Amino acid sequence: QVQLVESGGGLVQAGGSLRLSCAASATGFTINTMNWYRQAPGKQRELVASITSGGSTNYVDSVKGRFTISRDNAKNTVYLQMDSLKPEDTAVYYCNAWASRVGIRREYWGQGTQVTVSS
C-alpha cells in the first residue's frame, strides 16, 4: 500500500512563498511519477507540476517560472516550492503518485492541503 501525507499549506499574501511537502510511505511498491494537482472552488482539478523518478519535470503554463517541483527519492518525498504567489493560486493542493510493483500500477492521492493567497 501507499499513503501520501501532505504538509505546508497556509495563508500568504500575494507575492509571498510557500513550500508544500508530500511524503509517500510505500510498502511493496516503487514510487514512479509524482504530481501536484490543485482544485479551486467551482473549478476542475488541474495538474500543476509533475516530476518523474529520473527528475524530469513539467509545469502548467500558469505557474512556469514561479513554482518548482523537486523530489528526494531516498525519502519518497516530493516538494512544491511556490514563489510569487497570486490570488488565483488559491486552491486545495493535492499530492498524487503513481506506484508500481510486478504486474501492478496504481494511482494514489493525498488528502489535500489548503493554500490561500490574499491580495
N, CA, C and O atoms as CSV, one atom per row, in Angstrom:
chain,resi,resn,atom,element,x,y,z
A,1,GLN,N,N,0.830,-1.193,0.000
A,1,GLN,CA,C,0.000,0.000,0.000
A,1,GLN,C,C,0.870,1.249,0.000
A,1,GLN,O,O,2.037,1.216,0.389
A,2,VAL,N,N,0.272,2.354,-0.447
A,2,VAL,CA,C,0.964,3.634,-0.477
A,2,VAL,C,C,0.088,4.666,0.201
A,2,VAL,O,O,-1.108,4.761,-0.076
A,3,GLN,N,N,0.681,5.430,1.080
A,3,GLN,CA,C,-0.009,6.557,1.714
A,3,GLN,C,C,0.780,7.825,1.444
A,3,GLN,O,O,2.009,7.835,1.500
A,4,LEU,N,N,0.046,8.903,1.148
A,4,LEU,CA,C,0.663,10.192,0.877
A,4,LEU,C,C,0.210,11.177,1.946
A,4,LEU,O,O,-0.986,11.330,2.194
A,5,VAL,N,N,1.166,11.837,2.573
A,5,VAL,CA,C,0.861,12.811,3.631
A,5,VAL,C,C,1.454,14.159,3.238
A,5,VAL,O,O,2.668,14.305,3.088
A,6,GLU,N,N,0.565,15.145,3.074
A,6,GLU,CA,C,0.974,16.474,2.638
A,6,GLU,C,C,1.130,17.409,3.835
A,6,GLU,O,O,0.530,17.198,4.889
A,7,SER,N,N,1.931,18.423,3.655
A,7,SER,CA,C,2.074,19.466,4.660
A,7,SER,C,C,2.559,20.732,3.971
A,7,SER,O,O,3.072,20.693,2.853
A,8,GLY,N,N,2.385,21.863,4.665
A,8,GLY,CA,C,2.965,23.105,4.182
A,8,GLY,C,C,1.995,24.129,3.648
A,8,GLY,O,O,2.418,25.225,3.282
A,9,GLY,N,N,0.715,23.823,3.586
A,9,GLY,CA,C,-0.226,24.821,3.101
A,9,GLY,C,C,-0.428,25.928,4.126
A,9,GLY,O,O,0.109,25.877,5.232
A,10,GLY,N,N,-1.210,26.926,3.738
A,10,GLY,CA,C,-1.487,28.016,4.665
A,10,GLY,C,C,-1.951,29.257,3.948
A,10,GLY,O,O,-2.321,29.231,2.774
A,11,LEU,N,N,-1.920,30.358,4.700
A,11,LEU,CA,C,-2.351,31.659,4.195
A,11,LEU,C,C,-1.122,32.531,3.975
A,11,LEU,O,O,-0.260,32.635,4.847
A,12,VAL,N,N,-1.049,33.150,2.819
A,12,VAL,CA,C,0.091,34.003,2.491
A,12,VAL,C,C,-0.397,35.180,1.665
A,12,VAL,O,O,-1.394,35.074,0.950
A,13,GLN,N,N,0.296,36.290,1.762
A,13,GLN,CA,C,-0.054,37.452,0.948
A,13,GLN,C,C,0.480,37.272,-0.473
A,13,GLN,O,O,1.438,36.537,-0.711
A,14,ALA,N,N,-0.161,37.955,-1.392
A,14,ALA,CA,C,0.301,37.929,-2.781
A,14,ALA,C,C,1.763,38.356,-2.848
A,14,ALA,O,O,2.188,39.302,-2.185
A,15,GLY,N,N,2.515,37.631,-3.667
A,15,GLY,CA,C,3.947,37.875,-3.767
A,15,GLY,C,C,4.789,37.035,-2.836
A,15,GLY,O,O,6.012,36.989,-2.964
A,16,GLY,N,N,4.137,36.372,-1.901
A,16,GLY,CA,C,4.847,35.554,-0.930
A,16,GLY,C,C,5.145,34.165,-1.450
A,16,GLY,O,O,4.910,33.848,-2.616
A,17,SER,N,N,5.674,33.340,-0.548
A,17,SER,CA,C,6.093,31.988,-0.910
A,17,SER,C,C,5.567,30.966,0.089
A,17,SER,O,O,5.347,31.268,1.262
A,18,LEU,N,N,5.376,29.768,-0.401
A,18,LEU,CA,C,5.054,28.616,0.424
A,18,LEU,C,C,5.765,27.396,-0.154
A,18,LEU,O,O,6.047,27.334,-1.351
A,19,ARG,N,N,6.042,26.444,0.701
A,19,ARG,CA,C,6.637,25.191,0.244
A,19,ARG,C,C,5.774,24.031,0.720
A,19,ARG,O,O,5.589,23.829,1.920
A,20,LEU,N,N,5.254,23.281,-0.227
A,20,LEU,CA,C,4.470,22.097,0.096
A,20,LEU,C,C,5.369,20.862,0.077
A,20,LEU,O,O,6.301,20.763,-0.721
A,21,SER,N,N,5.069,19.934,0.964
A,21,SER,CA,C,5.782,18.655,1.002
A,21,SER,C,C,4.780,17.517,0.959
A,21,SER,O,O,3.650,17.656,1.429
A,22,CYS,N,N,5.190,16.410,0.403
A,22,CYS,CA,C,4.338,15.224,0.362
A,22,CYS,C,C,5.235,14.006,0.545
A,22,CYS,O,O,6.073,13.701,-0.303
A,23,ALA,N,N,5.048,13.327,1.649
A,23,ALA,CA,C,5.837,12.145,1.949
A,23,ALA,C,C,5.027,10.894,1.642
A,23,ALA,O,O,3.896,10.739,2.103
A,24,ALA,N,N,5.623,10.009,0.857
A,24,ALA,CA,C,4.951,8.769,0.489
A,24,ALA,C,C,5.527,7.616,1.290
A,24,ALA,O,O,6.739,7.406,1.334
A,25,SER,N,N,4.641,6.885,1.911
A,25,SER,CA,C,5.063,5.638,2.555
A,25,SER,C,C,4.597,4.500,1.660
A,25,SER,O,O,3.404,4.358,1.394
A,26,ALA,N,N,5.541,3.693,1.200
A,26,ALA,CA,C,5.228,2.674,0.206
A,26,ALA,C,C,5.720,1.319,0.675
A,26,ALA,O,O,6.919,1.100,0.845
A,27,THR,N,N,4.790,0.428,0.877
A,27,THR,CA,C,5.136,-0.934,1.278
A,27,THR,C,C,4.967,-1.858,0.084
A,27,THR,O,O,3.846,-2.126,-0.350
A,28,GLY,N,N,6.070,-2.338,-0.441
A,28,GLY,CA,C,5.988,-3.266,-1.556
A,28,GLY,C,C,5.807,-2.625,-2.915
A,28,GLY,O,O,5.680,-3.324,-3.920
A,29,PHE,N,N,5.793,-1.300,-2.959
A,29,PHE,CA,C,5.624,-0.577,-4.211
A,29,PHE,C,C,6.807,0.345,-4.457
A,29,PHE,O,O,7.466,0.796,-3.520
A,30,THR,N,N,7.064,0.616,-5.723
A,30,THR,CA,C,8.050,1.615,-6.115
A,30,THR,C,C,7.311,2.854,-6.571
A,30,THR,O,O,6.405,2.779,-7.401
A,31,ILE,N,N,7.698,3.994,-6.027
A,31,ILE,CA,C,7.065,5.256,-6.411
A,31,ILE,C,C,7.638,5.716,-7.740
A,31,ILE,O,O,8.854,5.814,-7.899
A,32,ASN,N,N,6.770,5.994,-8.681
A,32,ASN,CA,C,7.198,6.461,-10.000
A,32,ASN,C,C,6.983,7.964,-10.093
A,32,ASN,O,O,7.532,8.717,-9.289
A,33,THR,N,N,6.191,8.410,-11.062
A,33,THR,CA,C,5.940,9.840,-11.223
A,33,THR,C,C,5.129,10.379,-10.044
A,33,THR,O,O,4.182,9.747,-9.576
A,34,MET,N,N,5.521,11.550,-9.585
A,34,MET,CA,C,4.791,12.245,-8.520
A,34,MET,C,C,4.310,13.589,-9.071
A,34,MET,O,O,5.012,14.244,-9.841
A,35,ASN,N,N,3.124,13.979,-8.672
A,35,ASN,CA,C,2.475,15.163,-9.226
A,35,ASN,C,C,1.859,16.006,-8.127
A,35,ASN,O,O,1.562,15.526,-7.034
A,36,TRP,N,N,1.678,17.269,-8.447
A,36,TRP,CA,C,0.856,18.156,-7.636
A,36,TRP,C,C,-0.312,18.626,-8.500
A,36,TRP,O,O,-0.122,19.122,-9.611
A,37,TYR,N,N,-1.505,18.462,-7.976
A,37,TYR,CA,C,-2.728,18.967,-8.591
A,37,TYR,C,C,-3.285,20.061,-7.681
A,37,TYR,O,O,-2.889,20.185,-6.523
A,38,ARG,N,N,-4.199,20.839,-8.220
A,38,ARG,CA,C,-4.921,21.794,-7.397
A,38,ARG,C,C,-6.356,21.919,-7.895
A,38,ARG,O,O,-6.663,21.691,-9.065
A,39,GLN,N,N,-7.216,22.289,-6.958
A,39,GLN,CA,C,-8.620,22.486,-7.295
A,39,GLN,C,C,-9.129,23.705,-6.554
A,39,GLN,O,O,-9.167,23.739,-5.324
A,40,ALA,N,N,-9.519,24.703,-7.329
A,40,ALA,CA,C,-10.102,25.921,-6.773
A,40,ALA,C,C,-11.617,25.743,-6.714
A,40,ALA,O,O,-12.172,24.923,-7.445
A,41,PRO,N,N,-12.292,26.509,-5.845
A,41,PRO,CA,C,-13.745,26.384,-5.736
A,41,PRO,C,C,-14.428,26.595,-7.078
A,41,PRO,O,O,-14.163,27.578,-7.769
A,42,GLY,N,N,-15.304,25.674,-7.443
A,42,GLY,CA,C,-16.049,25.803,-8.681
A,42,GLY,C,C,-15.272,25.461,-9.936
A,42,GLY,O,O,-15.777,25.623,-11.047
A,43,LYS,N,N,-14.045,24.989,-9.764
A,43,LYS,CA,C,-13.227,24.671,-10.935
A,43,LYS,C,C,-12.815,23.203,-10.910
A,43,LYS,O,O,-12.863,22.540,-9.873
A,44,GLN,N,N,-12.414,22.721,-12.065
A,44,GLN,CA,C,-11.935,21.349,-12.157
A,44,GLN,C,C,-10.525,21.239,-11.586
A,44,GLN,O,O,-9.757,22.201,-11.577
A,45,ARG,N,N,-10.215,20.045,-11.114
A,45,ARG,CA,C,-8.861,19.799,-10.629
A,45,ARG,C,C,-7.903,19.865,-11.821
A,45,ARG,O,O,-8.180,19.316,-12.887
A,46,GLU,N,N,-6.774,20.547,-11.620
A,46,GLU,CA,C,-5.808,20.662,-12.701
A,46,GLU,C,C,-4.429,20.210,-12.243
A,46,GLU,O,O,-4.053,20.361,-11.081
A,47,LEU,N,N,-3.695,19.655,-13.188
A,47,LEU,CA,C,-2.328,19.241,-12.926
A,47,LEU,C,C,-1.426,20.467,-12.928
A,47,LEU,O,O,-1.384,21.209,-13.910
A,48,VAL,N,N,-0.719,20.679,-11.854
A,48,VAL,CA,C,0.145,21.850,-11.699
A,48,VAL,C,C,1.580,21.531,-12.108
A,48,VAL,O,O,2.194,22.275,-12.873
A,49,ALA,N,N,2.112,20.419,-11.593
A,49,ALA,CA,C,3.508,20.079,-11.856
A,49,ALA,C,C,3.713,18.580,-11.689
A,49,ALA,O,O,3.048,17.926,-10.885
A,50,SER,N,N,4.658,18.052,-12.474
A,50,SER,CA,C,4.982,16.629,-12.420
A,50,SER,C,C,6.478,16.450,-12.350
A,50,SER,O,O,7.240,17.283,-12.840
A,51,ILE,N,N,6.897,15.355,-11.735
A,51,ILE,CA,C,8.311,15.003,-11.732
A,51,ILE,C,C,8.437,13.491,-11.785
A,51,ILE,O,O,7.812,12.777,-11.002
A,52,THR,N,N,9.251,13.009,-12.715
A,52,THR,CA,C,9.468,11.573,-12.824
A,52,THR,C,C,10.511,11.131,-11.805
A,52,THR,O,O,11.142,11.960,-11.149
A,53,SER,N,N,10.685,9.839,-11.681
A,53,SER,CA,C,11.686,9.325,-10.754
A,53,SER,C,C,13.092,9.716,-11.194
A,53,SER,O,O,14.017,9.761,-10.383
A,54,GLY,N,N,13.244,10.000,-12.491
A,54,GLY,CA,C,14.535,10.440,-13.006
A,54,GLY,C,C,14.758,11.932,-12.904
A,54,GLY,O,O,15.844,12.424,-13.212
A,55,GLY,N,N,13.729,12.663,-12.471
A,55,GLY,CA,C,13.890,14.098,-12.249
A,55,GLY,C,C,13.375,14.985,-13.362
A,55,GLY,O,O,13.533,16.203,-13.287
A,56,SER,N,N,12.764,14.422,-14.393
A,56,SER,CA,C,12.196,15.260,-15.450
A,56,SER,C,C,10.933,15.927,-14.932
A,56,SER,O,O,10.123,15.306,-14.245
A,57,THR,N,N,10.777,17.210,-15.275
A,57,THR,CA,C,9.669,17.991,-14.731
A,57,THR,C,C,8.814,18.607,-15.833
A,57,THR,O,O,9.265,18.839,-16.955
A,58,ASN,N,N,7.573,18.860,-15.468
A,58,ASN,CA,C,6.641,19.584,-16.332
A,58,ASN,C,C,5.759,20.464,-15.473
A,58,ASN,O,O,5.456,20.135,-14.326
A,59,TYR,N,N,5.346,21.596,-16.046
A,59,TYR,CA,C,4.520,22.552,-15.318
A,59,TYR,C,C,3.379,23.050,-16.203
A,59,TYR,O,O,3.508,23.131,-17.424
A,60,VAL,N,N,2.276,23.378,-15.567
A,60,VAL,CA,C,1.227,24.080,-16.278
A,60,VAL,C,C,1.734,25.491,-16.568
A,60,VAL,O,O,2.504,26.047,-15.785
A,61,ASP,N,N,1.314,26.062,-17.671
A,61,ASP,CA,C,1.868,27.350,-18.096
A,61,ASP,C,C,1.706,28.438,-17.034
A,61,ASP,O,O,2.581,29.292,-16.885
A,62,SER,N,N,0.608,28.414,-16.304
A,62,SER,CA,C,0.311,29.494,-15.366
A,62,SER,C,C,1.286,29.562,-14.183
A,62,SER,O,O,1.322,30.572,-13.481
A,63,VAL,N,N,2.068,28.515,-13.953
A,63,VAL,CA,C,2.995,28.525,-12.816
A,63,VAL,C,C,4.461,28.483,-13.248
A,63,VAL,O,O,5.357,28.539,-12.406
A,64,LYS,N,N,4.704,28.385,-14.535
A,64,LYS,CA,C,6.097,28.316,-15.016
A,64,LYS,C,C,6.861,29.562,-14.586
A,64,LYS,O,O,6.374,30.684,-14.725
A,65,GLY,N,N,8.056,29.348,-14.066
A,65,GLY,CA,C,8.875,30.446,-13.594
A,65,GLY,C,C,8.590,30.867,-12.166
A,65,GLY,O,O,9.340,31.655,-11.590
A,66,ARG,N,N,7.512,30.349,-11.587
A,66,ARG,CA,C,7.163,30.708,-10.198
A,66,ARG,C,C,7.203,29.507,-9.263
A,66,ARG,O,O,7.573,29.641,-8.097
A,67,PHE,N,N,6.825,28.340,-9.764
A,67,PHE,CA,C,6.788,27.126,-8.951
A,67,PHE,C,C,7.920,26.196,-9.363
A,67,PHE,O,O,8.307,26.148,-10.531
A,68,THR,N,N,8.442,25.463,-8.392
A,68,THR,CA,C,9.481,24.476,-8.673
A,68,THR,C,C,9.145,23.174,-7.960
A,68,THR,O,O,8.964,23.146,-6.743
A,69,ILE,N,N,9.064,22.093,-8.737
A,69,ILE,CA,C,8.825,20.785,-8.156
A,69,ILE,C,C,10.155,20.057,-8.032
A,69,ILE,O,O,11.005,20.141,-8.919
A,70,SER,N,N,10.327,19.351,-6.938
A,70,SER,CA,C,11.547,18.575,-6.730
A,70,SER,C,C,11.199,17.342,-5.899
A,70,SER,O,O,10.105,17.246,-5.342
A,71,ARG,N,N,12.124,16.414,-5.822
A,71,ARG,CA,C,11.854,15.209,-5.040
A,71,ARG,C,C,13.134,14.659,-4.456
A,71,ARG,O,O,14.233,14.873,-4.969
A,72,ASP,N,N,12.951,13.941,-3.361
A,72,ASP,CA,C,14.035,13.218,-2.709
A,72,ASP,C,C,13.646,11.747,-2.787
A,72,ASP,O,O,12.815,11.277,-2.010
A,73,ASN,N,N,14.247,11.027,-3.721
A,73,ASN,CA,C,13.846,9.632,-3.935
A,73,ASN,C,C,14.158,8.756,-2.723
A,73,ASN,O,O,13.439,7.796,-2.447
A,74,ALA,N,N,15.201,9.077,-2.018
A,74,ALA,CA,C,15.549,8.275,-0.841
A,74,ALA,C,C,14.472,8.374,0.243
A,74,ALA,O,O,14.261,7.441,1.017
A,75,LYS,N,N,13.801,9.517,0.279
A,75,LYS,CA,C,12.751,9.738,1.280
A,75,LYS,C,C,11.356,9.582,0.684
A,75,LYS,O,O,10.362,9.733,1.395
A,76,ASN,N,N,11.268,9.281,-0.618
A,76,ASN,CA,C,9.958,9.223,-1.291
A,76,ASN,C,C,9.133,10.466,-1.000
A,76,ASN,O,O,7.946,10.380,-0.687
A,77,THR,N,N,9.767,11.606,-1.106
A,77,THR,CA,C,9.111,12.878,-0.788
A,77,THR,C,C,9.214,13.809,-1.992
A,77,THR,O,O,10.259,13.914,-2.633
A,78,VAL,N,N,8.103,14.479,-2.278
A,78,VAL,CA,C,8.063,15.473,-3.341
A,78,VAL,C,C,7.746,16.824,-2.725
A,78,VAL,O,O,6.994,16.919,-1.755
A,79,TYR,N,N,8.324,17.857,-3.295
A,79,TYR,CA,C,8.148,19.214,-2.804
A,79,TYR,C,C,7.602,20.099,-3.918
A,79,TYR,O,O,7.807,19.841,-5.104
A,80,LEU,N,N,6.904,21.147,-3.503
A,80,LEU,CA,C,6.486,22.170,-4.452
A,80,LEU,C,C,6.820,23.519,-3.826
A,80,LEU,O,O,6.154,23.965,-2.893
A,81,GLN,N,N,7.847,24.151,-4.344
A,81,GLN,CA,C,8.216,25.494,-3.907
A,81,GLN,C,C,7.412,26.482,-4.736
A,81,GLN,O,O,7.514,26.507,-5.962
A,82,MET,N,N,6.616,27.292,-4.058
A,82,MET,CA,C,5.737,28.227,-4.743
A,82,MET,C,C,6.156,29.638,-4.382
A,82,MET,O,O,6.032,30.055,-3.230
A,83,ASP,N,N,6.644,30.360,-5.351
A,83,ASP,CA,C,7.083,31.744,-5.169
A,83,ASP,C,C,6.199,32.680,-5.970
A,83,ASP,O,O,5.464,32.257,-6.861
A,84,SER,N,N,6.283,33.961,-5.637
A,84,SER,CA,C,5.487,34.984,-6.345
A,84,SER,C,C,4.030,34.566,-6.446
A,84,SER,O,O,3.424,34.628,-7.516
A,85,LEU,N,N,3.486,34.146,-5.334
A,85,LEU,CA,C,2.119,33.635,-5.336
A,85,LEU,C,C,1.114,34.722,-5.675
A,85,LEU,O,O,1.283,35.893,-5.333
A,86,LYS,N,N,0.058,34.291,-6.359
A,86,LYS,CA,C,-1.016,35.194,-6.788
A,86,LYS,C,C,-2.332,34.714,-6.180
A,86,LYS,O,O,-2.468,33.540,-5.838
A,87,PRO,N,N,-3.295,35.614,-6.045
A,87,PRO,CA,C,-4.594,35.181,-5.522
A,87,PRO,C,C,-5.200,34.031,-6.318
A,87,PRO,O,O,-5.899,33.191,-5.752
A,88,GLU,N,N,-4.943,33.984,-7.601
A,88,GLU,CA,C,-5.502,32.910,-8.420
A,88,GLU,C,C,-4.832,31.558,-8.170
A,88,GLU,O,O,-5.269,30.545,-8.717
A,89,ASP,N,N,-3.786,31.530,-7.357
A,89,ASP,CA,C,-3.190,30.258,-6.949
A,89,ASP,C,C,-3.948,29.631,-5.784
A,89,ASP,O,O,-3.665,28.498,-5.394
A,90,THR,N,N,-4.901,30.359,-5.234
A,90,THR,CA,C,-5.683,29.839,-4.115
A,90,THR,C,C,-6.435,28.586,-4.532
A,90,THR,O,O,-7.179,28.592,-5.512
A,91,ALA,N,N,-6.236,27.514,-3.780
A,91,ALA,CA,C,-6.852,26.224,-4.113
A,91,ALA,C,C,-6.467,25.202,-3.047
A,91,ALA,O,O,-5.612,25.449,-2.197
A,92,VAL,N,N,-7.117,24.067,-3.120
A,92,VAL,CA,C,-6.646,22.910,-2.368
A,92,VAL,C,C,-5.641,22.183,-3.264
A,92,VAL,O,O,-5.937,21.849,-4.411
A,93,TYR,N,N,-4.468,21.952,-2.722
A,93,TYR,CA,C,-3.405,21.294,-3.482
A,93,TYR,C,C,-3.314,19.833,-3.049
A,93,TYR,O,O,-3.282,19.517,-1.860
A,94,TYR,N,N,-3.274,18.959,-4.043
A,94,TYR,CA,C,-3.261,17.521,-3.796
A,94,TYR,C,C,-1.976,16.905,-4.335
A,94,TYR,O,O,-1.554,17.188,-5.457
A,95,CYS,N,N,-1.381,16.079,-3.534
A,95,CYS,CA,C,-0.259,15.276,-3.977
A,95,CYS,C,C,-0.801,14.009,-4.646
A,95,CYS,O,O,-1.794,13.434,-4.203
A,96,ASN,N,N,-0.140,13.597,-5.701
A,96,ASN,CA,C,-0.562,12.420,-6.464
A,96,ASN,C,C,0.680,11.624,-6.829
A,96,ASN,O,O,1.717,12.195,-7.167
A,97,ALA,N,N,0.572,10.317,-6.759
A,97,ALA,CA,C,1.723,9.491,-7.103
A,97,ALA,C,C,1.273,8.218,-7.802
A,97,ALA,O,O,0.239,7.634,-7.476
A,98,TRP,N,N,2.074,7.810,-8.763
A,98,TRP,CA,C,1.891,6.518,-9.401
A,98,TRP,C,C,2.925,5.570,-8.794
A,98,TRP,O,O,4.103,5.903,-8.669
A,99,ALA,N,N,2.456,4.395,-8.425
A,99,ALA,CA,C,3.326,3.419,-7.801
A,99,ALA,C,C,3.153,2.073,-8.493
A,99,ALA,O,O,2.078,1.764,-9.008
A,100,SER,N,N,4.199,1.289,-8.503
A,100,SER,CA,C,4.128,0.026,-9.211
A,100,SER,C,C,4.889,-1.067,-8.488
A,100,SER,O,O,5.798,-0.815,-7.698
A,101,ARG,N,N,4.486,-2.281,-8.788
A,101,ARG,CA,C,5.238,-3.479,-8.464
A,101,ARG,C,C,4.947,-4.459,-9.582
A,101,ARG,O,O,4.178,-4.136,-10.488
A,102,VAL,N,N,5.511,-5.602,-9.552
A,102,VAL,CA,C,5.386,-6.523,-10.687
A,102,VAL,C,C,3.910,-6.746,-11.037
A,102,VAL,O,O,3.130,-7.249,-10.228
A,103,GLY,N,N,3.557,-6.359,-12.259
A,103,GLY,CA,C,2.215,-6.599,-12.772
A,103,GLY,C,C,1.145,-5.624,-12.323
A,103,GLY,O,O,-0.012,-5.741,-12.727
A,104,ILE,N,N,1.519,-4.661,-11.490
A,104,ILE,CA,C,0.517,-3.737,-10.946
A,104,ILE,C,C,1.029,-2.299,-11.041
A,104,ILE,O,O,2.197,-2.026,-10.764
A,105,ARG,N,N,0.144,-1.391,-11.433
A,105,ARG,CA,C,0.458,0.046,-11.425
A,105,ARG,C,C,-0.784,0.767,-10.913
A,105,ARG,O,O,-1.870,0.616,-11.473
A,106,ARG,N,N,-0.624,1.546,-9.856
A,106,ARG,CA,C,-1.763,2.195,-9.216
A,106,ARG,C,C,-1.483,3.664,-8.968
A,106,ARG,O,O,-0.336,4.106,-8.900
A,107,GLU,N,N,-2.573,4.405,-8.836
A,107,GLU,CA,C,-2.507,5.833,-8.572
A,107,GLU,C,C,-3.000,6.107,-7.158
A,107,GLU,O,O,-3.986,5.522,-6.709
A,108,TYR,N,N,-2.311,6.994,-6.468
A,108,TYR,CA,C,-2.666,7.329,-5.097
A,108,TYR,C,C,-2.764,8.845,-4.939
A,108,TYR,O,O,-2.104,9.607,-5.645
A,109,TRP,N,N,-3.607,9.257,-3.992
A,109,TRP,CA,C,-3.836,10.679,-3.726
A,109,TRP,C,C,-3.630,10.983,-2.242
A,109,TRP,O,O,-3.908,10.162,-1.369
A,110,GLY,N,N,-3.133,12.191,-1.995
A,110,GLY,CA,C,-3.087,12.693,-0.637
A,110,GLY,C,C,-4.418,13.322,-0.266
A,110,GLY,O,O,-5.344,13.375,-1.075
A,111,GLN,N,N,-4.500,13.800,0.976
A,111,GLN,CA,C,-5.764,14.327,1.491
A,111,GLN,C,C,-6.004,15.774,1.071
A,111,GLN,O,O,-7.120,16.276,1.203
A,112,GLY,N,N,-4.990,16.436,0.576
A,112,GLY,CA,C,-5.120,17.828,0.159
A,112,GLY,C,C,-4.700,18.797,1.243
A,112,GLY,O,O,-4.872,18.532,2.432
A,113,THR,N,N,-4.149,19.920,0.823
A,113,THR,CA,C,-3.767,20.983,1.753
A,113,THR,C,C,-4.187,22.321,1.152
A,113,THR,O,O,-3.975,22.581,-0.033
A,114,GLN,N,N,-4.783,23.160,1.987
A,114,GLN,CA,C,-5.326,24.429,1.507
A,114,GLN,C,C,-4.221,25.468,1.374
A,114,GLN,O,O,-3.416,25.662,2.285
A,115,VAL,N,N,-4.199,26.126,0.229
A,115,VAL,CA,C,-3.319,27.282,0.004
A,115,VAL,C,C,-4.218,28.471,-0.310
A,115,VAL,O,O,-5.013,28.434,-1.250
A,116,THR,N,N,-4.083,29.524,0.487
A,116,THR,CA,C,-4.882,30.725,0.292
A,116,THR,C,C,-3.941,31.908,0.129
A,116,THR,O,O,-3.093,32.166,0.983
A,117,VAL,N,N,-4.102,32.625,-0.977
A,117,VAL,CA,C,-3.262,33.789,-1.264
A,117,VAL,C,C,-4.148,35.028,-1.228
A,117,VAL,O,O,-5.078,35.161,-2.023
A,118,SER,N,N,-3.857,35.916,-0.313
A,118,SER,CA,C,-4.657,37.130,-0.166
A,118,SER,C,C,-4.062,38.251,-1.005
A,118,SER,O,O,-2.850,38.331,-1.205
A,119,SER,N,N,-4.940,39.105,-1.484
A,119,SER,CA,C,-4.483,40.221,-2.345
A,119,SER,C,C,-4.145,41.441,-1.526
A,119,SER,O,O,-3.747,42.466,-2.080
